[in-house]
Amino acid sequence: MKRNRIIMVVILAVACSLAAGSAFAQKKAKSEEEIGIRHETLYDETKAMPAHGEYGKAEPGKSKLLGRAFENSPPLIPHDLTGMLPIVETNNACLNCHMPEQAEALGQGLREQPAADPP
């Protein structure tokens, strides 16, 4: 009698497990386009262009300083860059105002070029 009861409990447990498993198995799997944040194919980057921020339209010296995006991040440029690009080692228009001597002489609250990090 006790043995029959144990067998019935085991059979009932197996039946319940199979029923629950088949219910989960019938759920449709998500496609690669449905997973993730973008909800599009992960193999084609032409549609997934990053959103670029726009620089301020104020002329240099007339704009307000922008806060850093995170601690130790590079400063954001708050003014228009027309005529200042590309910024390369041999031609860097930023240094005309942002070297410490010029920033102090212009006295417009300009952010100085940061000192090099210590070794």
Secondary structure by P-SEA (a helix, b strand, c coil): caaaaaaaaaaaaaaaaaaaaaaaaaccccccccccccccccccccccccccccccccccccbbbbcccccccccccccccccccccccccccccccccaaaaaaaccccccccccccc
